[in-house]
Amino acid sequence: MNNKYDIKNFGWNDYFSAYFSEYESQNLNPARVSVEHRNYYELYSVYGELTAEKSGKLFYSAVNNELLPAVGDWVVIEHIENEQKAFIRAVLPRKTKFSRKKAGSTTEEQVIAANVDTVFIMSSLNQDLNMKRIERYVTLAWDNEIIPVLLLSKADLCEDIFSKLADVQGRFPGIDVHIVSALQKAGIGELEKHFEGNKTIAVIGSSGVGKSTLINSILNWDKMGVSEIGLYKDKGRHTTTHRELAVVPGGGLIIDTPGMREIQLWEGAEGLSELFGDIEQLALECKFTDCKHESEPGCAIIAAINNGSLDPDRFKSYKKLLSEVSFFERKQDKKAQLVEKKRWKKITAAGRKRSIEKRK
């Protein structure tokens, strides 16, 4: 194995090493997906940066698209000697993933980034500070055991920074909140602690909040394309059209993502409990176990809203997200049943074929 490149710098650790052990005797190597294109991938490996294709077996054995490689995944490759190319033979189990429901009416998961330790959730202080959207991102992060960190960007364009900071900290207690201005390099140094130990961080937020500008500041070079500064004052124009994993010079990795103004939950039940634990605790104090928290006597949640200890808008957000999670859980159960039915049809058909061949 060529040791010119240390894959620990790409986030390799004992978790992935344990799963790779079964491939070690097969002249195969681990590599990490840095960019996903339509027909090929870019990888980090002990051989440097490679381009790779999926093997036919991997492509056809994947029941769902979410089982195919995504940015941040560790994959098993067969390196083509004397070339910066490889074939992807398998995908190692993910430690974490940040997913959303794929756009459209189908119940399909879209993996935004795999094997993420922390997610930077960005909102600009001028026009984009949307608490309900942040709640969705935080719910997804907690549900996938990813640490959420809130970044309030474009601080140089906001006149009431500290009141907005207080609002965010009150809404999301216990979560780190940083105020940054990437163009002025303000607050960037405070983010370094999140990368310690070669951690992988994904940056998410809607278009124009300054994700690419932030990443350029962290990387200290123009790895990502950025819009004209003239557009910076208001909405901006996000130039990132694909997800990309980049190595941070001081250690760690960072993933840029295309802007997402709306994000539909794919999972989220555990994340809701983490974010809205106070509401779920109140619900346990209601007089009736089937309380709908509308007009029932002895409702602890209604009492908390009336005495001002619970923000009614926050409770509305909780109910909306809970309804959405419940809806998708039911749809996923139906989809799982259909997949299982299809699988058993194939097994039955194969069994019949073998039985016929034996009788010949």
Contacts in CASP RR format, 6 or more apart in sequence:
PFRMAT RR
TARGET T0000
AUTHOR 0000-0000-0000
METHOD contacts of the structure
MODEL  1
MNNKYDIKNFGWNDYFSAYFSEYESQNLNPARVSVEHRNYYELYSVYGEL
TAEKSGKLFYSAVNNELLPAVGDWVVIEHIENEQKAFIRAVLPRKTKFSR
KKAGSTTEEQVIAANVDTVFIMSSLNQDLNMKRIERYVTLAWDNEIIPVL
LLSKADLCEDIFSKLADVQGRFPGIDVHIVSALQKAGIGELEKHFEGNKT
IAVIGSSGVGKSTLINSILNWDKMGVSEIGLYKDKGRHTTTHRELAVVPG
GGLIIDTPGMREIQLWEGAEGLSELFGDIEQLALECKFTDCKHESEPGCA
IIAAINNGSLDPDRFKSYKKLLSEVSFFERKQDKKAQLVEKKRWKKITAA
GRKRSIEKRK
1 29 0 8 1.000
1 46 0 8 1.000
2 46 0 8 1.000
2 47 0 8 1.000
3 46 0 8 1.000
4 46 0 8 1.000
4 47 0 8 1.000
4 48 0 8 1.000
5 44 0 8 1.000
5 45 0 8 1.000
5 46 0 8 1.000
5 47 0 8 1.000
5 48 0 8 1.000
6 46 0 8 1.000
7 30 0 8 1.000
7 31 0 8 1.000
7 32 0 8 1.000
7 44 0 8 1.000
7 45 0 8 1.000
7 46 0 8 1.000
8 198 0 8 1.000
9 198 0 8 1.000
9 247 0 8 1.000
9 251 0 8 1.000
9 252 0 8 1.000
10 32 0 8 1.000
10 44 0 8 1.000
10 198 0 8 1.000
10 247 0 8 1.000
10 253 0 8 1.000
11 32 0 8 1.000
11 115 0 8 1.000
11 198 0 8 1.000
11 199 0 8 1.000
11 200 0 8 1.000
11 252 0 8 1.000
11 253 0 8 1.000
12 30 0 8 1.000
12 32 0 8 1.000
12 74 0 8 1.000
13 198 0 8 1.000
15 95 0 8 1.000
16 30 0 8 1.000
16 74 0 8 1.000
16 92 0 8 1.000
16 95 0 8 1.000
16 115 0 8 1.000
19 92 0 8 1.000
19 93 0 8 1.000
20 30 0 8 1.000
20 74 0 8 1.000
20 76 0 8 1.000
20 92 0 8 1.000
23 76 0 8 1.000
23 89 0 8 1.000
23 90 0 8 1.000
27 78 0 8 1.000
28 76 0 8 1.000
28 77 0 8 1.000
28 78 0 8 1.000
28 89 0 8 1.000
29 45 0 8 1.000
29 46 0 8 1.000
29 47 0 8 1.000
29 76 0 8 1.000
29 77 0 8 1.000
29 78 0 8 1.000
29 79 0 8 1.000
30 45 0 8 1.000
30 74 0 8 1.000
30 75 0 8 1.000
30 76 0 8 1.000
30 77 0 8 1.000
30 92 0 8 1.000
31 43 0 8 1.000
31 44 0 8 1.000
31 45 0 8 1.000
31 50 0 8 1.000
31 52 0 8 1.000
31 74 0 8 1.000
31 75 0 8 1.000
31 77 0 8 1.000
31 86 0 8 1.000
31 88 0 8 1.000
32 43 0 8 1.000
32 44 0 8 1.000
32 45 0 8 1.000
32 72 0 8 1.000
32 73 0 8 1.000
32 74 0 8 1.000
32 75 0 8 1.000
32 245 0 8 1.000
33 41 0 8 1.000
33 42 0 8 1.000
33 43 0 8 1.000
33 69 0 8 1.000
33 70 0 8 1.000
33 71 0 8 1.000
33 72 0 8 1.000
33 73 0 8 1.000
33 74 0 8 1.000
33 75 0 8 1.000
33 114 0 8 1.000
33 245 0 8 1.000
34 41 0 8 1.000
34 42 0 8 1.000
34 43 0 8 1.000
34 44 0 8 1.000
34 49 0 8 1.000
34 71 0 8 1.000
34 72 0 8 1.000
34 244 0 8 1.000
34 245 0 8 1.000
34 246 0 8 1.000
35 41 0 8 1.000
35 42 0 8 1.000
35 71 0 8 1.000
35 242 0 8 1.000
35 243 0 8 1.000
35 244 0 8 1.000
35 245 0 8 1.000
36 69 0 8 1.000
36 70 0 8 1.000
36 71 0 8 1.000
36 242 0 8 1.000
36 243 0 8 1.000
37 242 0 8 1.000
39 53 0 8 1.000
40 51 0 8 1.000
40 52 0 8 1.000
40 53 0 8 1.000
41 51 0 8 1.000
41 52 0 8 1.000
41 53 0 8 1.000
41 54 0 8 1.000
41 69 0 8 1.000
41 75 0 8 1.000
41 88 0 8 1.000
42 49 0 8 1.000
42 50 0 8 1.000
42 51 0 8 1.000
42 52 0 8 1.000
43 49 0 8 1.000
43 50 0 8 1.000
43 51 0 8 1.000
43 52 0 8 1.000
43 75 0 8 1.000
43 77 0 8 1.000
43 86 0 8 1.000
44 245 0 8 1.000
44 247 0 8 1.000
45 77 0 8 1.000
45 79 0 8 1.000
45 86 0 8 1.000
47 79 0 8 1.000
47 84 0 8 1.000
47 86 0 8 1.000
48 84 0 8 1.000
49 84 0 8 1.000
50 77 0 8 1.000
50 79 0 8 1.000
50 84 0 8 1.000
50 85 0 8 1.000
50 86 0 8 1.000
51 84 0 8 1.000
51 85 0 8 1.000
51 86 0 8 1.000
52 75 0 8 1.000
52 77 0 8 1.000
52 85 0 8 1.000
52 86 0 8 1.000
52 87 0 8 1.000
52 88 0 8 1.000
53 87 0 8 1.000
53 88 0 8 1.000
54 68 0 8 1.000
54 69 0 8 1.000
54 87 0 8 1.000
54 88 0 8 1.000
55 78 0 8 1.000
55 87 0 8 1.000
55 88 0 8 1.000
55 89 0 8 1.000
57 89 0 8 1.000
58 68 0 8 1.000
58 88 0 8 1.000
58 89 0 8 1.000
58 90 0 8 1.000
58 91 0 8 1.000
59 68 0 8 1.000
62 68 0 8 1.000
63 339 0 8 1.000
64 108 0 8 1.000
64 109 0 8 1.000
64 339 0 8 1.000
65 108 0 8 1.000
65 109 0 8 1.000
65 110 0 8 1.000
66 99 0 8 1.000
66 108 0 8 1.000
66 109 0 8 1.000
66 110 0 8 1.000
66 111 0 8 1.000
67 91 0 8 1.000
68 91 0 8 1.000
69 75 0 8 1.000
69 88 0 8 1.000
69 91 0 8 1.000
70 97 0 8 1.000
70 111 0 8 1.000
70 112 0 8 1.000
70 113 0 8 1.000
70 114 0 8 1.000
70 243 0 8 1.000
71 113 0 8 1.000
71 114 0 8 1.000
71 243 0 8 1.000
71 244 0 8 1.000
71 245 0 8 1.000
71 255 0 8 1.000
72 113 0 8 1.000
72 114 0 8 1.000
72 115 0 8 1.000
72 116 0 8 1.000
72 200 0 8 1.000
72 245 0 8 1.000
72 255 0 8 1.000
73 91 0 8 1.000
73 92 0 8 1.000
73 94 0 8 1.000
73 114 0 8 1.000
73 115 0 8 1.000
74 91 0 8 1.000
74 92 0 8 1.000
74 115 0 8 1.000
75 88 0 8 1.000
75 89 0 8 1.000
75 90 0 8 1.000
75 91 0 8 1.000
75 92 0 8 1.000
76 88 0 8 1.000
76 89 0 8 1.000
76 90 0 8 1.000
76 91 0 8 1.000
76 92 0 8 1.000
77 86 0 8 1.000
77 87 0 8 1.000
77 88 0 8 1.000
77 89 0 8 1.000
78 86 0 8 1.000
78 87 0 8 1.000
78 89 0 8 1.000
79 85 0 8 1.000
79 86 0 8 1.000
80 86 0 8 1.000
80 87 0 8 1.000
94 114 0 8 1.000
94 115 0 8 1.000
95 115 0 8 1.000
96 114 0 8 1.000
96 115 0 8 1.000
96 116 0 8 1.000
96 117 0 8 1.000
96 144 0 8 1.000
96 145 0 8 1.000
96 146 0 8 1.000
97 111 0 8 1.000
97 112 0 8 1.000
97 113 0 8 1.000
97 114 0 8 1.000
97 115 0 8 1.000
97 116 0 8 1.000
97 144 0 8 1.000
98 111 0 8 1.000
98 112 0 8 1.000
98 113 0 8 1.000
98 114 0 8 1.000
98 116 0 8 1.000
98 119 0 8 1.000
98 140 0 8 1.000
98 141 0 8 1.000
98 144 0 8 1.000
98 146 0 8 1.000
98 202 0 8 1.000
98 204 0 8 1.000
99 109 0 8 1.000
99 110 0 8 1.000
99 111 0 8 1.000
99 112 0 8 1.000
99 140 0 8 1.000
99 144 0 8 1.000
99 266 0 8 1.000
99 267 0 8 1.000
100 109 0 8 1.000
100 110 0 8 1.000
100 112 0 8 1.000
100 140 0 8 1.000
100 260 0 8 1.000
100 263 0 8 1.000
100 264 0 8 1.000
100 265 0 8 1.000
100 266 0 8 1.000
101 107 0 8 1.000
101 108 0 8 1.000
101 109 0 8 1.000
101 110 0 8 1.000
101 264 0 8 1.000
101 265 0 8 1.000
101 266 0 8 1.000
101 328 0 8 1.000
102 108 0 8 1.000
102 109 0 8 1.000
102 110 0 8 1.000
103 110 0 8 1.000
107 328 0 8 1.000
107 331 0 8 1.000
107 332 0 8 1.000
107 334 0 8 1.000
107 335 0 8 1.000
109 266 0 8 1.000
110 266 0 8 1.000
112 202 0 8 1.000
112 204 0 8 1.000
112 243 0 8 1.000
112 257 0 8 1.000
113 202 0 8 1.000
113 243 0 8 1.000
113 245 0 8 1.000
113 255 0 8 1.000
113 257 0 8 1.000
115 200 0 8 1.000
116 144 0 8 1.000
116 146 0 8 1.000
116 200 0 8 1.000
116 201 0 8 1.000
116 202 0 8 1.000
116 255 0 8 1.000
117 146 0 8 1.000
117 147 0 8 1.000
117 199 0 8 1.000
117 200 0 8 1.000
117 201 0 8 1.000
118 146 0 8 1.000
118 147 0 8 1.000
118 148 0 8 1.000
118 149 0 8 1.000
118 194 0 8 1.000
118 199 0 8 1.000
118 200 0 8 1.000
118 201 0 8 1.000
118 202 0 8 1.000
119 137 0 8 1.000
119 141 0 8 1.000
119 146 0 8 1.000
119 147 0 8 1.000
119 148 0 8 1.000
119 149 0 8 1.000
119 201 0 8 1.000
119 202 0 8 1.000
119 203 0 8 1.000
119 204 0 8 1.000
120 149 0 8 1.000
120 151 0 8 1.000
120 191 0 8 1.000
120 194 0 8 1.000
120 201 0 8 1.000
120 202 0 8 1.000
120 203 0 8 1.000
120 204 0 8 1.000
120 214 0 8 1.000
121 134 0 8 1.000
121 137 0 8 1.000
121 138 0 8 1.000
121 141 0 8 1.000
121 148 0 8 1.000
121 149 0 8 1.000
121 150 0 8 1.000
121 151 0 8 1.000
121 204 0 8 1.000
121 205 0 8 1.000
122 151 0 8 1.000
122 152 0 8 1.000
122 153 0 8 1.000
122 203 0 8 1.000
122 204 0 8 1.000
122 205 0 8 1.000
122 209 0 8 1.000
122 210 0 8 1.000
122 211 0 8 1.000
122 214 0 8 1.000
123 129 0 8 1.000
123 130 0 8 1.000
123 133 0 8 1.000
123 134 0 8 1.000
123 150 0 8 1.000
123 151 0 8 1.000
123 152 0 8 1.000
123 153 0 8 1.000
123 205 0 8 1.000
123 206 0 8 1.000
123 209 0 8 1.000
124 152 0 8 1.000
124 153 0 8 1.000
124 154 0 8 1.000
124 157 0 8 1.000
124 208 0 8 1.000
124 209 0 8 1.000
124 210 0 8 1.000
125 152 0 8 1.000
125 153 0 8 1.000
125 154 0 8 1.000
125 155 0 8 1.000
125 157 0 8 1.000
125 158 0 8 1.000
125 161 0 8 1.000
125 164 0 8 1.000
125 179 0 8 1.000
126 154 0 8 1.000
126 157 0 8 1.000
126 158 0 8 1.000
126 233 0 8 1.000
126 234 0 8 1.000
127 234 0 8 1.000
127 235 0 8 1.000
128 206 0 8 1.000
128 208 0 8 1.000
128 209 0 8 1.000
129 152 0 8 1.000
129 164 0 8 1.000
129 168 0 8 1.000
130 206 0 8 1.000
131 167 0 8 1.000
131 168 0 8 1.000
131 171 0 8 1.000
131 317 0 8 1.000
132 317 0 8 1.000
133 205 0 8 1.000
133 206 0 8 1.000
133 261 0 8 1.000
133 263 0 8 1.000
134 150 0 8 1.000
134 168 0 8 1.000
134 171 0 8 1.000
134 172 0 8 1.000
135 171 0 8 1.000
135 275 0 8 1.000
135 317 0 8 1.000
135 321 0 8 1.000
136 263 0 8 1.000
136 265 0 8 1.000
136 321 0 8 1.000
137 148 0 8 1.000
137 204 0 8 1.000
137 205 0 8 1.000
137 263 0 8 1.000
138 148 0 8 1.000
138 150 0 8 1.000
138 172 0 8 1.000
138 175 0 8 1.000
138 271 0 8 1.000
138 275 0 8 1.000
139 265 0 8 1.000
139 268 0 8 1.000
139 271 0 8 1.000
139 272 0 8 1.000
139 274 0 8 1.000
139 275 0 8 1.000
139 321 0 8 1.000
140 263 0 8 1.000
140 265 0 8 1.000
140 266 0 8 1.000
140 267 0 8 1.000
140 268 0 8 1.000
140 271 0 8 1.000
141 147 0 8 1.000
141 148 0 8 1.000
141 271 0 8 1.000
142 148 0 8 1.000
142 268 0 8 1.000
142 270 0 8 1.000
142 271 0 8 1.000
142 274 0 8 1.000
142 275 0 8 1.000
143 267 0 8 1.000
143 268 0 8 1.000
143 269 0 8 1.000
143 270 0 8 1.000
143 271 0 8 1.000
143 272 0 8 1.000
143 274 0 8 1.000
144 267 0 8 1.000
146 202 0 8 1.000
148 175 0 8 1.000
149 175 0 8 1.000
149 176 0 8 1.000
149 177 0 8 1.000
149 178 0 8 1.000
149 194 0 8 1.000
150 168 0 8 1.000
150 172 0 8 1.000
150 175 0 8 1.000
150 176 0 8 1.000
150 177 0 8 1.000
150 178 0 8 1.000
151 177 0 8 1.000
151 178 0 8 1.000
151 180 0 8 1.000
151 191 0 8 1.000
151 214 0 8 1.000
152 161 0 8 1.000
152 164 0 8 1.000
152 165 0 8 1.000
152 168 0 8 1.000
152 177 0 8 1.000
152 178 0 8 1.000
152 179 0 8 1.000
152 180 0 8 1.000
153 180 0 8 1.000
153 181 0 8 1.000
153 182 0 8 1.000
153 209 0 8 1.000
153 210 0 8 1.000
153 214 0 8 1.000
154 181 0 8 1.000
154 209 0 8 1.000
154 210 0 8 1.000
154 232 0 8 1.000
155 161 0 8 1.000
155 179 0 8 1.000
155 180 0 8 1.000
155 181 0 8 1.000
155 186 0 8 1.000
156 181 0 8 1.000
156 183 0 8 1.000
156 184 0 8 1.000
156 186 0 8 1.000
157 233 0 8 1.000
158 164 0 8 1.000
161 179 0 8 1.000
165 177 0 8 1.000
165 179 0 8 1.000
168 177 0 8 1.000
169 177 0 8 1.000
171 314 0 8 1.000
172 275 0 8 1.000
178 187 0 8 1.000
178 190 0 8 1.000
178 191 0 8 1.000
179 186 0 8 1.000
179 187 0 8 1.000
180 186 0 8 1.000
180 187 0 8 1.000
180 188 0 8 1.000
180 191 0 8 1.000
180 214 0 8 1.000
181 187 0 8 1.000
182 188 0 8 1.000
182 210 0 8 1.000
182 213 0 8 1.000
182 214 0 8 1.000
182 216 0 8 1.000
182 217 0 8 1.000
183 213 0 8 1.000
183 229 0 8 1.000
183 232 0 8 1.000
185 217 0 8 1.000
188 214 0 8 1.000
188 217 0 8 1.000
188 218 0 8 1.000
191 218 0 8 1.000
192 250 0 8 1.000
194 201 0 8 1.000
195 201 0 8 1.000
195 248 0 8 1.000
195 250 0 8 1.000
195 251 0 8 1.000
195 252 0 8 1.000
195 253 0 8 1.000
195 254 0 8 1.000
197 251 0 8 1.000
197 252 0 8 1.000
198 251 0 8 1.000
198 252 0 8 1.000
198 253 0 8 1.000
199 252 0 8 1.000
199 253 0 8 1.000
200 245 0 8 1.000
200 252 0 8 1.000
200 253 0 8 1.000
200 254 0 8 1.000
200 255 0 8 1.000
201 252 0 8 1.000
201 253 0 8 1.000
201 254 0 8 1.000
201 255 0 8 1.000
202 254 0 8 1.000
202 255 0 8 1.000
202 257 0 8 1.000
203 211 0 8 1.000
203 214 0 8 1.000
203 215 0 8 1.000
203 254 0 8 1.000
203 255 0 8 1.000
203 256 0 8 1.000
203 257 0 8 1.000
204 211 0 8 1.000
204 257 0 8 1.000
204 259 0 8 1.000
204 260 0 8 1.000
205 211 0 8 1.000
205 257 0 8 1.000
205 259 0 8 1.000
205 260 0 8 1.000
206 259 0 8 1.000
206 260 0 8 1.000
206 261 0 8 1.000
207 235 0 8 1.000
207 236 0 8 1.000
207 237 0 8 1.000
207 238 0 8 1.000
207 258 0 8 1.000
207 259 0 8 1.000
207 261 0 8 1.000
208 227 0 8 1.000
208 235 0 8 1.000
208 236 0 8 1.000
208 237 0 8 1.000
208 238 0 8 1.000
208 259 0 8 1.000
210 236 0 8 1.000
210 238 0 8 1.000
211 238 0 8 1.000
211 240 0 8 1.000
211 256 0 8 1.000
211 257 0 8 1.000
211 259 0 8 1.000
212 224 0 8 1.000
212 225 0 8 1.000
212 226 0 8 1.000
212 227 0 8 1.000
212 238 0 8 1.000
212 239 0 8 1.000
212 240 0 8 1.000
212 256 0 8 1.000
213 226 0 8 1.000
213 232 0 8 1.000
215 223 0 8 1.000
215 224 0 8 1.000
215 246 0 8 1.000
215 254 0 8 1.000
215 256 0 8 1.000
216 222 0 8 1.000
216 223 0 8 1.000
216 224 0 8 1.000
216 225 0 8 1.000
216 226 0 8 1.000
218 248 0 8 1.000
218 254 0 8 1.000
219 246 0 8 1.000
219 248 0 8 1.000
219 249 0 8 1.000
219 254 0 8 1.000
220 249 0 8 1.000
223 244 0 8 1.000
223 246 0 8 1.000
224 239 0 8 1.000
224 240 0 8 1.000
224 244 0 8 1.000
224 246 0 8 1.000
224 256 0 8 1.000
225 239 0 8 1.000
225 240 0 8 1.000
226 239 0 8 1.000
227 236 0 8 1.000
227 237 0 8 1.000
227 238 0 8 1.000
227 239 0 8 1.000
228 237 0 8 1.000
231 237 0 8 1.000
238 258 0 8 1.000
238 259 0 8 1.000
240 256 0 8 1.000
240 257 0 8 1.000
240 258 0 8 1.000
240 259 0 8 1.000
241 258 0 8 1.000
242 258 0 8 1.000
243 255 0 8 1.000
243 256 0 8 1.000
243 257 0 8 1.000
243 258 0 8 1.000
244 255 0 8 1.000
244 256 0 8 1.000
245 253 0 8 1.000
245 254 0 8 1.000
245 255 0 8 1.000
246 253 0 8 1.000
246 254 0 8 1.000
246 255 0 8 1.000
246 256 0 8 1.000
247 253 0 8 1.000
248 254 0 8 1.000
264 324 0 8 1.000
264 328 0 8 1.000
265 321 0 8 1.000
265 324 0 8 1.000
265 325 0 8 1.000
265 328 0 8 1.000
266 328 0 8 1.000
267 325 0 8 1.000
267 328 0 8 1.000
268 321 0 8 1.000
268 325 0 8 1.000
269 325 0 8 1.000
269 329 0 8 1.000
272 280 0 8 1.000
272 318 0 8 1.000
272 321 0 8 1.000
272 322 0 8 1.000
272 325 0 8 1.000
273 280 0 8 1.000
276 314 0 8 1.000
276 318 0 8 1.000
278 310 0 8 1.000
279 301 0 8 1.000
279 310 0 8 1.000
279 314 0 8 1.000
279 315 0 8 1.000
279 318 0 8 1.000
282 300 0 8 1.000
282 301 0 8 1.000
282 304 0 8 1.000
282 310 0 8 1.000
283 291 0 8 1.000
283 293 0 8 1.000
283 300 0 8 1.000
283 301 0 8 1.000
284 300 0 8 1.000
285 300 0 8 1.000
286 293 0 8 1.000
286 296 0 8 1.000
286 298 0 8 1.000
286 299 0 8 1.000
286 300 0 8 1.000
286 301 0 8 1.000
287 296 0 8 1.000
287 297 0 8 1.000
287 298 0 8 1.000
287 299 0 8 1.000
288 296 0 8 1.000
288 298 0 8 1.000
291 298 0 8 1.000
291 299 0 8 1.000
291 301 0 8 1.000
293 299 0 8 1.000
293 301 0 8 1.000
293 302 0 8 1.000
293 315 0 8 1.000
293 319 0 8 1.000
294 302 0 8 1.000
295 302 0 8 1.000
296 302 0 8 1.000
301 310 0 8 1.000
301 315 0 8 1.000
304 310 0 8 1.000
305 312 0 8 1.000
305 315 0 8 1.000
END
